[in-house]
Amino acid sequence: MSRYLRASLQALDPYVPGEQPQDQQYIKLNTNESPYPPSPRVLEAVSTPEVEKLRLYSDPEARILVSAIAKRYGVGVDQVFVGNGSDEVLAFAFQAYGGGKVRFPALSYGFYPVFARLYGVSAEEIPLKEDFSIDPADYLDCGGTVVLANPNAPTGLALSRAELEEIIASNPDQVVLVDEAYVDFGGESCVPLLEKYGNLLVVQTFSKSRALAGARLGFALGSPELIADLNRIKFSFNPYNLNRLTILAGTAAMEDEDYFQSCVQRIQATRSRVTEALRKLGFTVLDSQTNFVFTKPPAMSGRAYYQALRQRGILVRHWDRPLIAGWVRVTIGSETEMGRFIAVTEELQS
């Protein structure tokens, strides 16, 4: 770093993304991307005439996209905020609602502590229970903003809507942010609670279930007042945060419900088969409600398993943190990819 960097930023420990090799020699099961392409409607929407319009600024209000999201989730257009990936939406929320303190699980999405440090927010990181589940009691009437990934990552475990409602109701003077990046794969969404609770902010992404990770598109649903807060920050930072093609692609993906449901169901079915196969091999596998599984091999360390798979052309995610050093997170890929993953795993266990 340079000697000019502000002292408050010199101690930042940045978020570390999963590997993104550019030579495509690996089966990528490490970053929870969809194994399937975007909806065919996306290719139709991103046409040559639209590419030529890239000389023009995008709509700063992204009205066609906001309308499509509002229609899909049964909310008003003033209850939808769109951002450059859900990471940007989360960053704006930490800026907007981190004035006091923020409470989130100690084992969850790695960007939460990064955002807290970046924006000078006092963070309380709450340990999970021994079974890796979240104890709702830890977040009742806690006197600060609550941030919960549901289902959680990297565990894949989820709280019920009823459990989350108890948390939301007990914190009426604080924002409760529910990060639903993986909810489409089996979790219970809190969107139906929006009409009841003005302090609830639901954040979702197009990266997983709608196969647009490279388009960088996320959104938040909440009360008109909360959405106005996020827009105030956006228009003070970058009004054109979404490019023209992403707006079109997101709109097309949101409107193609049949394709969306088909991909989700295929991933769920593959997840079940992979879970069963791993358990037969003696692996511990948590009951995932996401597009990945969190698993512990029976006869080797998590790092050794990760390295052995990598040497054989398969990337999974491993962390050297003591609590989870024995575990790896495996994205659910295509049937062919997961067949190869299981075959290699069987070889390693023999």
Residue frames relative to the residue before (quaternion, step in Angstrom):
aa qw qx qy qz dx dy dz
M 1.0000 0.0000 0.0000 0.0000 0.00 0.00 0.00
S 0.5136 -0.6451 0.4663 0.3204 3.57 -1.19 0.44
R 0.5798 -0.5832 0.4367 0.3646 3.56 -1.25 0.29
Y 0.6046 0.5823 -0.3466 0.4187 3.57 1.31 -0.13
L 0.5073 0.6621 -0.4234 0.3536 3.58 1.23 -0.34
R 0.5576 -0.6182 0.4403 0.3363 3.55 -0.96 0.91
A 0.5776 -0.6227 0.4070 0.3360 3.56 -0.97 0.87
S 0.6530 0.5392 -0.3197 0.4249 3.58 1.01 -0.80
L 0.7041 0.4488 -0.2608 0.4846 3.59 1.22 -0.42
Q 0.5331 0.6663 -0.3997 0.3346 3.58 1.19 -0.36
A 0.7072 0.4556 -0.2611 0.4735 3.57 1.14 -0.58
L 0.3960 0.7320 -0.4786 0.2798 3.60 1.24 0.09
D 0.1876 -0.7307 0.6466 0.1132 3.53 -1.11 0.81
P 0.2647 -0.8288 0.4630 0.1694 3.61 0.08 1.23
Y 0.5982 -0.5307 0.4665 0.3779 3.52 -1.34 0.39
V 0.2284 -0.7714 0.5820 0.1180 3.58 -0.99 0.86
P 0.2786 -0.7741 0.5426 0.1696 3.62 -0.41 1.16
G 0.6011 -0.5337 0.4434 0.3967 3.52 -1.30 0.24
E 0.6615 -0.5171 0.3640 0.4033 3.55 -1.22 0.49
Q 0.0773 -0.7770 0.6237 0.0345 3.56 -1.08 0.82
P 0.0821 -0.8245 0.5587 0.0348 3.62 0.38 1.19
Q 0.3604 -0.7710 0.4959 0.1725 3.54 -0.97 0.89
D 0.6365 0.5631 -0.3352 0.4068 3.59 1.21 -0.20
Q 0.3794 -0.7795 0.4404 0.2336 3.60 1.33 0.04
Q 0.4148 0.7131 -0.4815 0.2960 3.62 1.07 0.54
Y 0.6785 0.4853 -0.2836 0.4729 3.58 1.25 -0.20
I 0.3915 -0.5888 0.6284 0.3242 3.49 -1.40 0.26
K 0.2263 -0.8224 0.5128 0.0969 3.59 -0.39 1.25
L 0.1126 0.7774 -0.6054 0.1284 3.53 -0.41 1.28
N 0.5310 0.6841 -0.3456 0.3614 3.56 1.16 0.63
T 0.7891 0.3185 -0.1751 0.4952 3.63 1.12 -0.30
N 0.5020 -0.7211 0.3878 0.2784 3.59 1.20 0.53
E 0.3098 0.7225 -0.5433 0.2948 3.54 1.00 0.87
S 0.5676 -0.5792 0.4501 0.3738 3.56 -1.24 0.34
P 0.4154 -0.6994 0.5148 0.2708 3.59 -1.03 0.69
Y 0.6892 0.4643 -0.2608 0.4913 3.56 1.29 -0.23
P 0.5496 -0.6208 0.4352 0.3509 3.60 -1.09 0.59
P 0.6402 -0.4990 0.3915 0.4334 3.58 -1.22 0.20
S 0.7088 -0.4289 0.3446 0.4415 3.53 -1.32 0.23
P 0.5613 -0.5964 0.4466 0.3603 3.62 -1.04 0.69
R 0.5867 0.5838 -0.3743 0.4182 3.59 1.13 -0.52
V 0.5688 0.5867 -0.3852 0.4288 3.57 1.17 -0.52
L 0.6644 0.5001 -0.3072 0.4627 3.59 0.92 -0.89
E 0.6346 0.5194 -0.3257 0.4706 3.58 1.08 -0.69
A 0.6751 0.5140 -0.2930 0.4407 3.57 0.99 -0.85
V 0.7163 0.3957 -0.2405 0.5220 3.57 1.02 -0.83
S 0.0902 0.8440 -0.5132 0.1269 3.54 0.53 1.23
T 0.6975 -0.4573 0.3453 0.4303 3.55 -1.31 0.20
P 0.6488 0.4999 -0.3449 0.4584 3.66 0.86 -0.77
E 0.6636 0.4942 -0.3158 0.4644 3.60 1.01 -0.72
V 0.6059 0.5392 -0.3541 0.4656 3.58 1.08 -0.68
E 0.6394 0.5357 -0.3237 0.4466 3.58 1.00 -0.80
K 0.6458 0.5303 -0.3154 0.4498 3.58 1.18 -0.53
L 0.4275 0.7091 -0.4646 0.3141 3.57 1.24 0.05
R 0.5298 0.6114 -0.4150 0.4163 3.58 1.23 -0.17
L 0.6838 0.4515 -0.2627 0.5095 3.56 1.29 -0.42
Y 0.5531 -0.5849 0.4657 0.3676 3.55 -1.17 0.52
S 0.4971 -0.6279 0.5073 0.3184 3.55 -1.22 0.51
D 0.6105 -0.5232 0.4392 0.4009 3.54 -1.33 0.24
P 0.3719 -0.7601 0.4767 0.2381 3.65 -0.45 1.08
E 0.6893 0.4446 -0.2786 0.4996 3.58 1.21 -0.39
A 0.2586 -0.8057 0.4974 0.1909 3.60 1.31 -0.13
R 0.0554 0.8876 -0.4571 0.0104 3.56 1.04 0.83
I 0.6685 0.4879 -0.3423 0.4450 3.63 0.88 -0.77
L 0.6496 0.5110 -0.3113 0.4690 3.57 1.06 -0.72
V 0.6466 0.5149 -0.3147 0.4667 3.57 0.91 -0.89
S 0.6520 0.5159 -0.3128 0.4591 3.58 0.98 -0.83
A 0.6524 0.5126 -0.3172 0.4593 3.59 0.97 -0.83
I 0.6574 0.4957 -0.3084 0.4764 3.60 0.97 -0.81
A 0.6501 0.5241 -0.3168 0.4498 3.57 0.92 -0.91
K 0.6578 0.5053 -0.3070 0.4666 3.58 0.96 -0.85
R 0.6590 0.5279 -0.3090 0.4376 3.59 0.91 -0.92
Y 0.7917 0.3204 -0.1550 0.4964 3.60 0.94 -0.86
G 0.4804 -0.7194 0.4110 0.2878 3.57 1.26 0.17
V 0.5392 0.5846 -0.4233 0.4339 3.57 1.01 0.83
G 0.6069 -0.5512 0.4191 0.3901 3.56 -1.28 0.13
V 0.6054 -0.5610 0.4108 0.3873 3.57 -1.19 0.47
D 0.6477 0.5016 -0.3286 0.4701 3.59 1.18 -0.43
Q 0.6336 0.5017 -0.3335 0.4855 3.57 1.30 0.21
V 0.6494 0.4946 -0.2972 0.4954 3.59 1.31 0.23
F 0.0419 -0.7577 0.6513 0.0081 3.53 -1.01 0.96
V 0.1344 -0.7955 0.5864 0.0726 3.59 -0.95 0.84
G 0.0498 -0.8230 0.5655 -0.0215 3.53 -1.02 0.85
N 0.6302 -0.5301 0.4254 0.3755 3.51 -1.40 0.20
G 0.7687 -0.1492 0.0387 0.6207 3.52 0.43 1.31
S 0.5812 -0.5767 0.4266 0.3843 3.56 -1.16 0.47
D 0.5213 0.6287 -0.4184 0.3973 3.61 1.21 -0.34
E 0.6581 0.4866 -0.3180 0.4785 3.59 0.95 -0.79
V 0.6248 0.5317 -0.3373 0.4617 3.57 1.00 -0.80
L 0.6592 0.4983 -0.3015 0.4756 3.59 0.93 -0.89
A 0.6367 0.5326 -0.3316 0.4483 3.59 0.95 -0.84
F 0.6555 0.5004 -0.3112 0.4723 3.58 0.93 -0.87
A 0.6496 0.5197 -0.3194 0.4537 3.59 1.00 -0.80
F 0.6377 0.5095 -0.3334 0.4719 3.60 0.99 -0.74
Q 0.6401 0.5085 -0.3245 0.4758 3.57 1.06 -0.70
A 0.7124 0.4869 -0.2601 0.4334 3.55 0.90 -0.98
Y 0.8393 0.2341 -0.0594 0.4870 3.56 0.83 -0.98
G 0.5589 0.6241 -0.3884 0.3838 3.59 1.19 0.33
G 0.2861 0.8071 -0.4816 0.1866 3.58 1.17 0.44
G 0.7264 0.3533 -0.2264 0.5443 3.57 1.10 -0.63
K 0.6824 -0.3737 0.3004 0.5518 3.53 0.08 -1.31
V 0.2579 -0.7365 0.6057 0.1552 3.52 -1.31 0.40
R 0.1454 -0.7867 0.5967 0.0621 3.55 -0.94 0.93
F 0.1542 0.7659 -0.6103 0.1307 3.58 -0.88 0.99
P 0.6490 -0.5343 0.3586 0.4059 3.62 -1.20 0.37
A 0.5404 -0.6336 0.4538 0.3172 3.55 -1.10 0.72
L 0.7341 0.2419 -0.1759 0.6096 3.57 1.23 -0.45
S 0.3785 0.6848 -0.5262 0.3330 3.54 -0.23 1.32
Y 0.7914 -0.2574 0.1983 0.5179 3.57 -1.19 -0.47
G 0.4887 -0.7357 0.4002 0.2446 3.56 -0.71 1.13
F 0.5972 0.5826 -0.3717 0.4070 3.58 1.19 -0.31
Y 0.5320 0.6504 -0.4244 0.3373 3.63 1.10 -0.45
P 0.7138 0.4122 -0.2893 0.4868 3.66 0.70 -0.87
V 0.5943 0.5606 -0.3676 0.4444 3.61 1.11 -0.59
F 0.6692 0.4845 -0.3024 0.4754 3.59 0.87 -0.91
A 0.6245 0.5438 -0.3454 0.4416 3.58 0.98 -0.81
R 0.6859 0.4638 -0.2867 0.4819 3.60 0.88 -0.89
L 0.6462 0.5481 -0.3232 0.4214 3.57 0.93 -0.90
Y 0.7900 0.3110 -0.1511 0.5063 3.57 0.94 -0.91
G 0.5258 -0.6832 0.3909 0.3225 3.56 1.25 0.37
V 0.3747 0.7331 -0.4762 0.3089 3.56 1.11 0.73
S 0.4185 -0.6785 0.5418 0.2662 3.57 -1.00 0.82
A 0.1033 -0.8332 0.5433 0.0073 3.57 -0.50 1.20
E 0.1513 -0.7374 0.6517 0.0930 3.52 -1.14 0.81
E 0.1162 -0.8007 0.5867 0.0326 3.57 -0.49 1.22
I 0.2030 -0.8287 0.5191 0.0517 3.54 -0.40 1.32
P 0.4452 -0.7004 0.4810 0.2826 3.63 -0.69 1.00
L 0.4680 -0.6387 0.5310 0.3019 3.53 -1.21 0.58
K 0.5865 -0.5264 0.4576 0.4118 3.56 -1.31 0.14
E 0.7130 -0.4744 0.2984 0.4213 3.57 -1.24 0.32
D 0.7002 0.4470 -0.2691 0.4873 3.58 1.13 -0.59
F 0.5570 -0.6373 0.3473 0.4038 3.58 1.36 0.31
S 0.5141 0.6323 -0.4351 0.3829 3.62 1.18 0.16
I 0.4770 -0.6353 0.5293 0.2978 3.55 -1.33 0.39
D 0.2935 -0.7333 0.5864 0.1796 3.58 -0.98 0.87
P 0.3968 -0.7453 0.4751 0.2476 3.63 -0.38 1.15
A 0.5846 0.6076 -0.3737 0.3866 3.60 1.07 -0.67
D 0.6033 0.5857 -0.3524 0.4109 3.59 1.13 -0.57
Y 0.7561 0.3857 -0.1872 0.4945 3.58 1.20 -0.45
L 0.4669 0.6722 -0.4479 0.3599 3.57 1.23 0.26
D 0.8550 -0.0675 0.0306 0.5132 3.56 -0.93 0.97
C 0.2432 0.8425 -0.4506 0.1673 3.57 0.91 0.93
G 0.4855 -0.7227 0.4061 0.2777 3.60 1.24 0.08
G 0.7563 0.2656 -0.1988 0.5639 3.58 1.16 0.47
T 0.6795 -0.4560 0.3700 0.4399 3.53 -1.32 0.13
V 0.2191 -0.7641 0.5961 0.1132 3.56 -1.01 0.87
V 0.0400 -0.7774 0.6277 0.0086 3.58 -0.95 0.92
L 0.0641 0.8066 -0.5789 0.1006 3.56 -0.59 1.18
A 0.2672 -0.7140 0.6232 0.1743 3.55 -0.89 0.95
N 0.0915 0.8060 -0.5755 0.1037 3.57 -0.69 1.07
P 0.3899 -0.2888 -0.8103 0.3285 1.56 -0.86 2.38
N 0.5260 -0.6545 0.4532 0.2993 3.53 -1.19 0.63
A 0.1991 -0.7391 0.6274 0.1433 3.52 -1.30 0.43
P 0.5910 -0.1568 -0.7887 -0.0643 1.56 -2.04 1.45
T 0.4491 0.7381 -0.4325 0.2580 3.62 1.21 0.08
G 0.3463 -0.7491 0.4933 0.2750 3.59 1.03 -0.77
L 0.5356 0.6350 -0.3986 0.3886 3.59 1.28 -0.03
A 0.1880 -0.8080 0.5543 0.0674 3.57 -1.12 0.68
L 0.3845 -0.6514 0.6007 0.2590 3.50 -1.31 0.54
S 0.5040 -0.6225 0.4936 0.3389 3.56 -1.20 0.43
R 0.6434 -0.5080 0.3978 0.4119 3.55 -1.26 0.32
A 0.6278 0.5448 -0.3351 0.4437 3.58 1.03 -0.76
E 0.6499 0.5059 -0.3155 0.4713 3.59 0.99 -0.80
L 0.6695 0.4880 -0.3001 0.4729 3.56 0.97 -0.81
E 0.6192 0.5384 -0.3546 0.4483 3.59 1.03 -0.69
E 0.6103 0.5474 -0.3517 0.4519 3.58 1.03 -0.72
I 0.6522 0.5045 -0.3057 0.4761 3.58 1.00 -0.82
I 0.6640 0.5106 -0.3049 0.4531 3.57 0.89 -0.94
A 0.6852 0.4972 -0.2818 0.4515 3.56 0.89 -0.96
S 0.6923 0.4910 -0.2822 0.4472 3.59 1.06 -0.69
N 0.7251 0.3603 -0.2226 0.5430 3.59 1.30 -0.15
P 0.0381 0.8665 -0.4976 0.0091 3.62 0.79 0.94
D 0.7243 0.4206 -0.2418 0.4899 3.59 1.15 -0.52
Q 0.6894 0.4046 -0.2679 0.5378 3.57 1.31 0.25
V 0.4830 -0.6361 0.5090 0.3209 3.56 -1.16 0.55
V 0.1415 -0.7412 0.6501 0.0894 3.53 -1.08 0.84
L 0.1287 -0.7997 0.5859 0.0250 3.56 -0.51 1.25
V 0.0928 -0.7798 0.6185 0.0267 3.56 -0.74 1.10
D 0.2219 -0.7899 0.5670 0.0725 3.51 -0.51 1.29
E 0.0627 -0.8464 0.5279 -0.0321 3.55 -0.22 1.34
A 0.0794 0.8405 -0.5305 0.0757 3.58 0.95 0.85
Y 0.7977 0.2921 -0.1245 0.5127 3.59 1.06 -0.79
V 0.3651 0.7955 -0.4474 0.1834 3.57 1.25 0.00
D 0.6156 0.5950 -0.3526 0.3777 3.60 1.04 -0.66
F 0.6755 0.5158 -0.2891 0.4405 3.60 1.19 -0.41
G 0.8351 -0.1887 0.0755 0.5111 3.60 1.17 0.29
G 0.5926 0.5886 -0.3706 0.4061 3.59 1.19 -0.28
E 0.4697 -0.6302 0.5295 0.3193 3.54 -1.36 0.19
S 0.3390 -0.7650 0.5130 0.1917 3.57 -0.56 1.13
C 0.4049 -0.7037 0.5345 0.2350 3.54 -1.21 0.62
V 0.3503 0.7597 -0.4896 0.2457 3.61 1.22 0.07
P 0.6528 0.5161 -0.3484 0.4314 3.68 0.88 -0.72
L 0.6431 0.5324 -0.3273 0.4426 3.62 1.20 -0.32
L 0.4622 0.7224 -0.4320 0.2791 3.59 1.23 -0.25
E 0.6757 0.5031 -0.3103 0.4405 3.58 0.94 -0.80
K 0.6880 0.4881 -0.2663 0.4664 3.56 1.23 -0.39
Y 0.8057 0.2328 -0.0829 0.5383 3.58 1.08 -0.75
G 0.2992 -0.7853 0.5232 0.1417 3.56 -0.60 1.17
N 0.6592 0.5071 -0.3043 0.4644 3.59 1.27 -0.21
L 0.5610 0.6092 -0.3818 0.4104 3.61 1.27 0.11
L 0.0296 -0.7615 0.6475 0.0010 3.53 -0.99 0.97
V 0.1334 -0.7903 0.5968 0.0383 3.58 -0.66 1.16
V 0.1099 -0.7968 0.5934 0.0297 3.57 -0.79 1.05
Q 0.0062 0.7913 -0.6108 0.0264 3.56 -0.92 0.95
T 0.2938 -0.7584 0.5635 0.1448 3.55 -1.33 0.22
F 0.4150 -0.6684 0.5558 0.2684 3.54 -1.31 0.40
S 0.5026 0.7185 -0.3910 0.2797 3.60 1.27 -0.23
K 0.7512 0.4158 -0.2127 0.4665 3.58 1.01 -0.77
S 0.8317 0.2476 -0.1230 0.4815 3.57 0.12 -1.29
R 0.7406 0.3666 -0.2359 0.5114 3.62 1.18 -0.36
A 0.4609 -0.7674 0.3919 0.2124 3.56 1.27 0.55
L 0.5483 0.6024 -0.4089 0.4114 3.58 0.99 0.82
A 0.1178 0.8313 -0.5356 0.0911 3.59 0.99 0.78
G 0.7046 0.4768 -0.2683 0.4519 3.57 0.96 -0.84
A 0.6034 0.5661 -0.3581 0.4327 3.58 1.20 -0.29
R 0.2513 -0.8000 0.4978 0.2217 3.58 1.30 -0.48
L 0.4009 0.6969 -0.4852 0.3438 3.54 0.24 1.31
G 0.1105 0.7692 -0.6216 0.0989 3.53 -0.87 1.05
F 0.1310 -0.8017 0.5779 0.0779 3.56 -1.23 0.21
A 0.2395 -0.7367 0.6132 0.1542 3.50 -1.35 0.37
L 0.1650 -0.7440 0.6401 0.0978 3.52 -1.23 0.67
G 0.2435 0.7691 -0.5585 0.1930 3.56 -0.87 0.93
S 0.7197 -0.3719 0.3145 0.4947 3.56 -1.24 -0.28
P 0.6397 -0.5242 0.3783 0.4158 3.62 -1.14 0.45
E 0.6339 0.5449 -0.3335 0.4360 3.57 1.07 -0.70
L 0.6677 0.4838 -0.3047 0.4768 3.60 0.94 -0.86
I 0.6467 0.5127 -0.3210 0.4646 3.58 0.98 -0.80
A 0.6214 0.5328 -0.3366 0.4655 3.59 1.05 -0.72
D 0.5999 0.5563 -0.3537 0.4534 3.59 1.09 -0.69
L 0.6934 0.4790 -0.2823 0.4584 3.57 0.83 -1.00
N 0.6462 0.5086 -0.3197 0.4707 3.57 1.03 -0.75
R 0.5900 0.5632 -0.3691 0.4455 3.59 1.07 -0.63
I 0.6694 0.4760 -0.2955 0.4878 3.58 0.99 -0.84
K 0.6541 0.5289 -0.3246 0.4325 3.58 0.87 -0.93
F 0.7266 0.4342 -0.2502 0.4701 3.59 0.82 -0.97
S 0.6284 0.4752 -0.3430 0.5116 3.57 1.31 0.00
F 0.7138 0.4231 -0.2235 0.5114 3.56 1.32 -0.18
N 0.7693 -0.2271 0.2043 0.5611 3.60 0.61 -1.14
P 0.2499 -0.8097 0.5094 0.1499 3.62 -0.01 1.22
Y 0.7337 0.3783 -0.2148 0.5220 3.59 1.09 -0.72
N 0.1315 0.8520 -0.4987 0.0901 3.57 0.85 0.94
L 0.7272 0.3166 -0.2275 0.5650 3.61 1.24 -0.25
N 0.3704 -0.7295 0.5237 0.2375 3.56 -0.87 0.89
R 0.7059 -0.4935 0.3088 0.4034 3.56 -1.26 0.42
L 0.6949 0.4830 -0.2915 0.4459 3.60 0.88 -0.89
T 0.6214 0.5278 -0.3457 0.4645 3.60 1.04 -0.66
I 0.6225 0.5330 -0.3407 0.4608 3.58 0.99 -0.77
L 0.6787 0.4814 -0.2876 0.4742 3.58 0.91 -0.91
A 0.6630 0.5079 -0.3074 0.4561 3.57 0.91 -0.92
G 0.6662 0.5095 -0.3014 0.4537 3.57 0.93 -0.88
T 0.6364 0.5269 -0.3248 0.4604 3.55 1.00 -0.79
A 0.6702 0.4964 -0.2962 0.4656 3.57 0.90 -0.94
A 0.6638 0.5038 -0.3086 0.4586 3.59 0.94 -0.86
M 0.6613 0.5118 -0.3085 0.4533 3.58 0.96 -0.84
E 0.7024 0.4785 -0.2706 0.4522 3.59 1.02 -0.73
D 0.6605 0.4915 -0.3188 0.4697 3.61 1.18 -0.38
E 0.1166 -0.8507 0.5117 0.0303 3.56 0.40 1.28
D 0.6420 0.5427 -0.3363 0.4245 3.60 0.92 -0.81
Y 0.6702 0.4875 -0.2995 0.4728 3.57 0.91 -0.90
F 0.6183 0.5544 -0.3234 0.4536 3.56 1.02 -0.86
Q 0.6940 0.4712 -0.2778 0.4681 3.59 0.80 -0.99
S 0.6290 0.5495 -0.3317 0.4386 3.57 1.01 -0.80
C 0.6796 0.4856 -0.2922 0.4658 3.59 0.88 -0.93
V 0.6372 0.5301 -0.3254 0.4550 3.57 0.96 -0.86
Q 0.6805 0.4945 -0.2938 0.4539 3.58 0.87 -0.95
R 0.6364 0.5199 -0.3336 0.4619 3.59 1.00 -0.74
I 0.6597 0.4968 -0.3074 0.4728 3.58 0.95 -0.83
Q 0.6346 0.5245 -0.3324 0.4602 3.60 0.98 -0.78
A 0.6623 0.5042 -0.3083 0.4605 3.57 0.94 -0.87
T 0.6533 0.4977 -0.3117 0.4778 3.58 0.95 -0.83
R 0.6170 0.5511 -0.3402 0.4470 3.59 1.00 -0.81
S 0.6513 0.5168 -0.3190 0.4549 3.59 0.92 -0.83
R 0.6761 0.4925 -0.2981 0.4598 3.57 0.91 -0.88
V 0.6497 0.5075 -0.3154 0.4699 3.59 1.00 -0.81
T 0.6331 0.5349 -0.3274 0.4537 3.58 0.95 -0.86
E 0.6675 0.4994 -0.2960 0.4662 3.58 0.90 -0.94
A 0.6685 0.5081 -0.3051 0.4492 3.58 0.92 -0.91
L 0.6642 0.4988 -0.3087 0.4634 3.59 0.94 -0.84
R 0.6568 0.5091 -0.3191 0.4556 3.59 0.94 -0.82
K 0.6209 0.5330 -0.3426 0.4616 3.58 1.07 -0.65
L 0.6780 0.4678 -0.2775 0.4944 3.57 1.20 -0.54
G 0.6131 -0.5907 0.3337 0.4047 3.57 1.28 0.13
F 0.4529 0.6836 -0.4542 0.3483 3.58 1.26 0.17
T 0.3603 -0.6506 0.6112 0.2709 3.54 -1.26 0.49
V 0.0104 0.7993 -0.5989 0.0485 3.59 -0.76 1.03
L 0.3581 -0.7265 0.5414 0.2256 3.58 -0.74 1.01
D 0.5520 -0.6206 0.4510 0.3268 3.58 -1.23 0.55
S 0.1491 -0.8541 0.4957 0.0505 3.54 0.19 1.31
Q 0.1516 -0.7441 0.6433 0.0970 3.52 -1.23 0.72
T 0.5904 0.5720 -0.3329 0.4619 3.55 1.23 0.55
N 0.5810 -0.5543 0.4350 0.4075 3.58 -1.25 -0.33
F 0.6762 0.3739 -0.3179 0.5494 3.56 1.11 0.78
V 0.2597 -0.7203 0.6058 0.2162 3.54 -1.34 0.13
F 0.2676 -0.7229 0.6173 0.1571 3.53 -1.18 0.71
T 0.0719 0.8476 -0.5052 0.1452 3.53 -0.39 1.26
K 0.2331 -0.7628 0.5937 0.1065 3.53 -1.23 0.66
P 0.3587 -0.7436 0.5167 0.2270 3.60 -0.64 1.04
P 0.5100 -0.6961 0.4239 0.2750 3.58 -1.08 0.69
A 0.8221 0.3027 -0.1017 0.4714 3.57 1.01 -0.74
M 0.7615 0.2386 -0.1842 0.5738 3.60 1.21 0.22
S 0.6062 -0.5544 0.4141 0.3920 3.55 -1.24 0.29
G 0.6438 -0.5159 0.3892 0.4098 3.55 -1.23 0.34
R 0.6580 0.5032 -0.3142 0.4637 3.59 0.96 -0.83
A 0.6485 0.5125 -0.3289 0.4567 3.61 0.92 -0.82
Y 0.6444 0.5142 -0.3145 0.4707 3.59 1.00 -0.82
Y 0.6370 0.5265 -0.3116 0.4689 3.57 0.95 -0.92
Q 0.6982 0.4732 -0.2794 0.4589 3.59 0.83 -0.97
A 0.6435 0.5217 -0.3281 0.4539 3.57 1.01 -0.76
L 0.6440 0.5015 -0.3166 0.4833 3.57 1.01 -0.77
R 0.6478 0.5310 -0.3223 0.4410 3.57 0.93 -0.88
Q 0.6449 0.5273 -0.3157 0.4543 3.56 0.97 -0.83
R 0.7202 0.4000 -0.2247 0.5204 3.56 1.22 -0.53
G 0.6539 -0.5869 0.2905 0.3789 3.56 1.21 0.54
I 0.6301 0.5010 -0.3487 0.4799 3.60 1.18 0.44
L 0.1873 -0.7893 0.5781 0.0879 3.58 -0.73 1.07
V 0.0311 0.7367 -0.6753 0.0169 3.55 -1.01 0.94
R 0.4964 -0.6614 0.4716 0.3062 3.61 -1.25 0.09
H 0.0106 0.7834 -0.6203 0.0373 3.54 -0.96 0.97
W 0.1533 -0.7640 0.6209 0.0850 3.55 -1.15 0.75
D 0.3946 -0.7307 0.5099 0.2246 3.57 -1.05 0.76
R 0.3508 0.7324 -0.5082 0.2868 3.60 1.20 0.35
P 0.5857 -0.6351 0.3622 0.3497 3.64 -0.81 0.93
L 0.6627 0.5394 -0.3208 0.4086 3.59 0.87 -0.91
I 0.8197 0.2099 -0.0729 0.5280 3.58 0.99 -0.79
A 0.3025 0.7937 -0.4883 0.2002 3.59 1.20 0.31
G 0.6796 0.4952 -0.2934 0.4549 3.59 1.15 -0.53
W 0.6729 0.5151 -0.2599 0.4628 3.56 1.32 -0.18
V 0.1236 -0.7414 0.6457 0.1344 3.53 -1.36 0.24
R 0.3127 -0.7086 0.5961 0.2115 3.53 -1.29 0.45
V 0.1126 -0.8118 0.5730 0.0033 3.54 -0.76 1.10
T 0.3445 -0.7304 0.5566 0.1950 3.56 -0.66 1.12
I 0.4136 -0.6759 0.5453 0.2733 3.56 -1.11 0.68
G 0.1392 -0.8023 0.5787 0.0449 3.54 -0.54 1.22
S 0.7515 -0.3201 0.2760 0.5065 3.56 -1.18 -0.53
E 0.6838 -0.4611 0.3560 0.4395 3.57 -1.27 0.22
T 0.6536 0.5126 -0.3139 0.4599 3.58 0.96 -0.84
E 0.6669 0.5038 -0.3006 0.4594 3.58 0.90 -0.93
M 0.7011 0.4552 -0.2821 0.4708 3.58 0.89 -0.89
G 0.5734 0.5614 -0.3810 0.4593 3.58 1.15 -0.48
R 0.6541 0.4932 -0.2991 0.4892 3.56 0.99 -0.84
F 0.6303 0.5409 -0.3272 0.4507 3.60 0.98 -0.85
I 0.6859 0.4651 -0.2916 0.4777 3.60 0.86 -0.90
A 0.6351 0.5381 -0.3353 0.4412 3.59 0.96 -0.80
V 0.6660 0.4832 -0.2967 0.4848 3.58 0.95 -0.88
T 0.6372 0.5287 -0.3271 0.4554 3.57 1.00 -0.81
E 0.6265 0.5275 -0.3310 0.4686 3.58 1.02 -0.75
E 0.6348 0.5269 -0.3217 0.4646 3.58 0.99 -0.85
L 0.6807 0.5014 -0.2885 0.4495 3.58 0.94 -0.88
Q 0.6884 0.4802 -0.2753 0.4688 3.57 1.17 -0.56
S 0.6137 0.5843 -0.3465 0.4023 3.58 1.22 -0.36
